Structure formats: C-alpha cells, structure tokens
Amino acid sequence: MALFKLTIEGIDRTMQVEQRLISLSMTDKRGTEADELSITLSDHDAALPFPTKGNEIRLWLAMPDTGDMIDKGTFTIDQPEHSGTPDQLQIRAKSADFKSSLKVKRSDSYHQHKLGEIAQTVAKRHDLVLAIDAAVAAMMIDHIDQHRESDINLLTRLCDDHDLMCTIKAGRLIIKPIGNSQAPSGVALGQVNITRQSGDSHRYSRADRTSDYDETTASYHDESSGKTKHISVKDGKSKPLDSLPNDKAHVLTKPAKSKKEAVTKAKASDNKKARQVASFDLTLAVARPDIIADSPATVRGFRPYIDDHQWIVIEVTHDLSGSGYSTGIKCEAGI
C-alpha cells in the first residue's frame, strides 16, 4: 500500500520519488506561518535533474489503516540543494497559498469597517476565498491604519488584537476564533482524541502563571476627560483602574484608541498567555495525517494534570522514512 502520493507540476511522480526516498517531512502550522515540505532523495547514480525553484508539488498522505489519501496541500519549491557523499537531493518547499503578493507593502486606512469587510478586501485582492466566522465578520473596527505594511501583516495584527486565528489553506483565507473546530474547507473539524496507547513518546510542561503576572492592563485616551485611563483584565473580566497596577500586572505598552479597544486587546493578551501556561508534545505510534493545526484535542491515560486540560493542536509534523511513518503534534492549553 502506498503511503503517499505526490505530483510535480501536475504530473504524478509518486513511483519515481518512492524508489529514491530517504525521508519526507511535512509540517502543518497554525496561523500565518507557511506550511513546509522537505524531501530527501538518493542520487547515487547521478540520474536526478536539479529541481526548478518555483515548481509546485502537491502531496497526499495515506491513513495507515485504510489507505485513504488525505490531501495535504500544494507547495512551491523554495530551496533545492544537492549534497554528497552519499549523493542526495534535498527539496524544501513552502505552502503555495502564501503568495508573494501578500507580502507587498502598501498604505491604506479603514474607518468604521467591519472586520469581515477588511478581510474580504484582502481576499479579493489576492484571489482568495474568504472563510470567516459570522460573529468575527461582524466585529466593528473603529479605525486602523495600514502604513507601508503588507496585507498579511495587517490581518495578523487585527487578529492578534482580537484573539483570532488567521491562516491561508487550500486557497482560503480563514479567520476564526482560536480552536473553534473549523477545517480549511470551512466545514466542522472533529475532536482529536488521543490515549496513552496512541503515543510513542510525550513531553509535558507547565508554567506557574501567577509567578509572572496576575492581570493584564491596557491604557487608552479618554476624550471626555482628556486623560489617559487604564483597564485591567483578569480571568476574562475587565475593570477600570485609577492608576497603573503593581508589578504583578502585564502592561500593554502601546495605548489603545478607545476604551473598547483597550478591553479587547487586554482580553486577547490575557487569553494568549493563559494558553501558553501548559504545553504538550506527542509522537504518535501510528501516523495520523488527518490531524491538522488548530484542532481541539483531548488526551487520556497520561496523568490527571495532563488529561484535565482541553488542548489545541498548534503544529503537526508528518515524517516518512526508513525508520517508519509517524506523526508528531505540539499542543497548547485551551482556555
């Protein structure tokens, strides 16, 4: 049973690659980091042509139990390299969804626009299909300036301020709450359930959140009084402050334009730090190419302090080599 299928510029090259394959690794990342593909082939007989930078590779990975092929997307060859001895050809490619046009710096300004309207403008400009959560699309953005900034940076900044995920997969610009179980196609994602028996090795770590801070504070200019005011957020709840807080507070240095914006940014920062309290990495004994980044996950059979978390998958790596076929996942704690 074939463990993968691969095309280069639309031509099926599975058999040729399979005969020379030393290793294949594909990493699926959450957010605006491009997915990566790395392939190492034997060139012992000097028969392989040097790959053309910019050529497109499309990859499918098989489910080990059924053989069903899971489409892992299209990649653009970014960095081919030949090395020896032994003679090998390395092909490194990045997700073709992240077009160079997305990184072109431009200047614009959006006043009293909904987030969905801004995202739709960007999507149309780069021939992408917008997939956005309805409640997120309706969020009103009072004002945001784009000054010599790329469209992808603008969207990332907007999403960071509102604790949202922005990514581009399969020709879709996806904006949604982090961990809300929506696949790149826009359909619902199933929960990833993992037991101790599924794992080959794992690593768990936890930081004591209270050792660093116990609240997040943002400032804003109050037009009615002409003064700078402060908002504190703790455990998702906000309250006004008369002055800057104690040393146990995480202070956002850039002032917000309004009280509403200050609360939004403080809550987003507080949520982000809450998710980073615990991390869990796991190498699965049996490959799972169906798991994708931002999937919610539950684990069972490890330790109570690990099992009790609701996890979010932030990165997935699929490895195929002479050592076997495996999937590694990195998770952060859910809110």
C-alpha positions in Angstrom: 0.0 0.0 0.0 1.4 3.4 -1.0 1.9 5.7 2.0 1.8 8.9 -0.1 1.0 10.4 -3.5 3.0 13.3 -5.0 2.7 15.3 -8.1 5.1 17.9 -9.5 3.6 20.5 -11.9 0.5 18.3 -12.1 2.4 15.1 -13.2 2.3 12.1 -10.9 5.8 11.4 -9.7 4.9 9.0 -6.8 6.7 6.0 -8.2 10.0 7.8 -9.0 10.1 9.5 -5.6 9.2 6.3 -3.8 12.1 4.4 -5.4 14.6 7.0 -4.2 13.0 8.3 -1.0 15.3 8.7 2.0 12.9 10.9 4.0 9.8 13.1 3.7 8.6 15.5 6.3 5.6 17.8 6.1 4.8 20.4 8.8 1.3 21.9 9.2 1.4 25.2 11.2 -1.3 27.3 12.7 -1.6 31.0 11.8 0.4 32.9 9.1 3.5 30.7 9.1 3.7 28.8 5.8 3.4 25.0 5.9 6.6 23.3 5.0 7.6 20.2 3.0 11.1 18.6 3.0 12.0 15.7 0.7 15.4 13.9 0.6 16.1 11.6 -2.4 19.0 9.3 -3.2 21.0 10.5 -6.3 23.5 7.6 -6.1 23.5 7.2 -9.9 23.5 10.9 -10.8 20.3 10.5 -12.7 18.1 13.1 -10.9 17.7 16.6 -12.6 18.1 19.6 -10.3 14.6 20.8 -9.2 13.3 24.1 -10.6 12.6 26.7 -7.9 9.0 27.8 -8.1 7.7 24.5 -9.4 4.6 23.2 -7.5 4.4 20.0 -5.5 1.1 18.6 -4.3 1.1 16.0 -1.6 -1.3 13.4 -0.2 -0.6 11.2 2.8 -2.3 7.8 3.4 -4.2 6.8 6.5 -2.2 3.7 7.7 -5.3 1.6 8.5 -7.5 2.3 5.4 -5.1 3.6 2.8 -7.4 6.6 2.2 -5.4 9.6 0.9 -5.5 12.9 2.8 -4.8 16.0 0.7 -2.0 18.0 2.5 -2.0 20.8 0.0 0.2 22.4 -2.6 3.8 23.6 -2.0 6.2 25.7 -4.0 9.8 24.6 -4.3 11.8 27.2 -2.4 15.3 25.8 -1.8 16.6 22.8 -3.7 20.1 21.5 -2.8 22.5 18.7 -3.8 24.9 17.2 -1.3 27.3 14.3 -1.0 28.8 11.9 -0.2 26.5 10.0 -0.3 24.9 11.9 -3.2 21.5 13.2 -2.2 19.0 15.8 -3.4 17.1 17.8 -0.9 13.9 19.6 -1.9 12.4 22.2 0.5 9.1 23.8 -0.3 6.6 26.1 1.3 2.8 26.3 1.1 1.8 27.8 -2.2 -1.1 29.5 -0.5 1.2 32.3 0.8 1.6 34.3 -2.4 4.3 36.8 -2.7 1.7 39.5 -3.3 0.5 39.1 0.3 3.9 40.4 1.4 3.9 43.6 -0.7 3.8 46.7 1.4 1.0 49.1 0.9 -0.7 52.0 2.6 -4.4 52.2 3.4 -6.8 53.3 6.1 -10.0 51.7 7.3 -12.5 53.7 9.4 -15.7 52.2 10.8 -15.3 49.0 8.9 -16.4 45.5 10.0 -13.6 43.0 10.2 -15.3 40.9 7.6 -15.2 43.8 5.2 -11.5 44.4 5.6 -10.8 40.7 5.2 -12.9 40.5 2.1 -11.0 43.4 0.5 -7.7 41.5 1.2 -9.2 38.2 0.0 -10.4 39.7 -3.4 -7.1 41.4 -3.9 -5.2 38.1 -3.8 -7.8 35.8 -5.4 -8.6 34.0 -2.1 -11.9 32.7 -0.9 -12.8 34.2 2.5 -13.9 31.7 5.2 -14.8 33.7 8.3 -16.8 33.1 11.4 -20.1 35.1 11.3 -19.6 36.7 14.7 -16.0 37.6 13.8 -17.1 39.1 10.5 -19.5 41.4 12.3 -16.8 42.9 14.7 -16.6 46.6 14.2 -13.1 48.1 13.8 -13.3 51.8 14.7 -10.1 52.7 12.9 -6.9 51.0 11.7 -4.1 52.4 9.5 -2.0 50.3 7.2 1.2 52.3 6.7 3.8 50.6 4.4 2.6 47.3 5.7 1.8 44.0 3.9 -1.8 42.7 3.8 -0.8 39.6 5.7 0.8 41.7 8.5 -2.3 43.8 8.7 -4.6 40.8 9.1 -2.2 39.2 11.6 -2.2 42.4 13.7 -6.0 42.7 13.6 -6.4 39.0 14.6 -3.8 39.2 17.4 -5.7 42.2 18.9 -9.0 40.2 18.9 -7.5 36.7 19.9 -8.3 35.2 16.5 -6.5 32.8 14.2 -5.7 34.0 10.6 -4.3 31.5 8.1 -4.4 30.6 4.5 -5.1 27.0 3.5 -6.3 25.4 0.2 -6.9 28.8 -1.4 -9.0 30.1 1.5 -8.3 33.0 3.8 -9.6 31.7 7.2 -10.3 33.9 10.1 -11.9 32.4 13.2 -11.7 32.1 17.0 -8.7 30.0 18.0 -9.6 26.3 18.5 -13.2 26.6 17.1 -13.0 23.3 15.1 -13.3 24.7 11.6 -11.3 23.0 8.8 -9.6 24.8 6.0 -12.6 23.8 3.8 -14.8 25.7 6.2 -16.6 22.5 7.5 -16.5 21.5 11.1 -13.5 19.6 12.4 -13.9 16.6 14.6 -12.3 16.4 18.1 -8.9 14.7 18.2 -9.0 12.0 20.8 -5.7 10.5 22.0 -5.0 7.8 24.5 -1.7 6.8 26.2 -1.7 3.8 23.9 -1.7 6.1 20.8 1.5 7.8 21.9 5.1 6.6 21.3 6.7 9.4 23.4 5.4 12.6 25.1 6.6 15.8 26.9 4.5 18.0 29.1 5.5 21.2 30.8 3.6 23.8 32.8 4.5 27.3 33.9 3.1 28.9 37.1 1.1 31.7 35.7 1.0 33.6 38.9 4.8 33.7 39.1 4.8 36.2 36.2 1.6 38.2 36.4 -2.0 38.0 37.6 -3.7 40.5 35.4 -3.3 42.3 32.0 -3.6 46.1 31.7 -4.1 48.3 28.7 -4.3 52.1 28.6 -6.4 54.5 26.4 -7.0 58.2 25.9 -10.4 59.2 27.2 -11.6 62.1 25.0 -14.3 63.3 27.5 -11.8 63.9 30.3 -8.6 64.4 28.2 -6.8 61.9 30.4 -5.1 58.6 30.0 -7.1 55.8 31.7 -6.3 52.2 32.4 -8.3 48.9 32.1 -7.4 45.7 33.9 -8.4 42.2 32.7 -8.1 39.2 34.9 -9.7 35.8 34.2 -11.7 37.3 31.3 -13.2 40.1 33.4 -12.4 43.8 33.0 -12.4 46.7 35.4 -11.2 50.3 35.3 -8.1 51.3 37.2 -7.2 54.7 38.8 -3.5 54.2 38.1 -1.0 51.8 36.7 -1.1 48.4 38.6 1.5 46.7 40.6 4.4 44.7 39.4 2.3 41.6 39.0 0.5 43.0 36.0 1.4 42.5 32.4 1.2 46.0 30.8 0.5 46.5 27.1 2.8 49.3 26.2 1.0 50.7 23.1 -2.1 52.8 24.1 -5.4 51.9 22.6 -7.6 54.4 20.7 -10.6 53.8 22.9 -11.9 52.0 26.0 -13.5 49.3 23.8 -10.2 48.7 22.0 -8.3 48.6 25.3 -10.6 45.9 26.7 -10.4 43.9 23.5 -6.6 44.0 23.4 -6.2 43.2 27.1 -8.5 40.2 26.9 -6.7 38.9 23.8 -3.3 39.2 25.5 -4.7 37.6 28.7 -6.1 34.6 26.7 -2.9 34.1 24.8 -0.8 34.0 28.0 -3.4 31.6 29.5 -2.9 29.2 26.6 0.8 29.3 27.0 0.7 28.1 30.6 0.9 24.5 29.6 2.4 22.6 26.6 2.1 19.0 25.5 4.2 17.4 22.7 3.4 13.9 21.5 4.8 11.5 18.9 2.0 9.1 17.8 2.8 5.4 17.4 0.6 5.3 14.3 0.6 8.2 11.8 -2.5 10.4 11.7 -2.4 12.6 8.6 -6.0 13.6 9.2 -4.9 15.8 12.2 -4.4 19.4 11.3 -3.3 22.5 13.2 -5.8 24.3 15.4 -7.8 21.1 16.0 -9.1 20.8 19.6 -7.7 17.7 21.3 -8.3 15.6 24.5 -5.9 13.2 25.9 -6.5 10.3 28.3 -4.3 7.8 30.3 -1.3 10.1 30.9 -1.6 11.9 34.3 -4.6 13.8 35.7 -2.9 17.2 35.4 -2.3 16.4 31.6 -5.7 14.7 31.0 -7.6 17.6 32.7 -6.6 20.1 30.0 -8.5 20.8 26.8 -5.7 21.1 24.3 -5.3 22.9 21.0 -3.0 21.5 18.3 -0.7 24.3 17.2 1.6 22.3 14.9 1.6 18.9 13.2 4.6 17.1 11.6 4.3 14.0 9.5 7.5 12.1 8.9 8.1 9.2 6.5 11.5 7.5 6.3 13.2 4.2 6.7 12.5 4.4 10.4 8.8 4.4 9.8 5.7 6.6 9.3 4.8 8.8 12.3 3.0 12.0 13.3 4.2 14.4 15.9 1.9 17.1 17.4 2.5 20.2 19.5 -0.3 21.4 21.7 -1.0 24.4 23.9 -3.6 24.6 26.7 -7.1 25.7 25.8 -8.9 28.4 27.6 
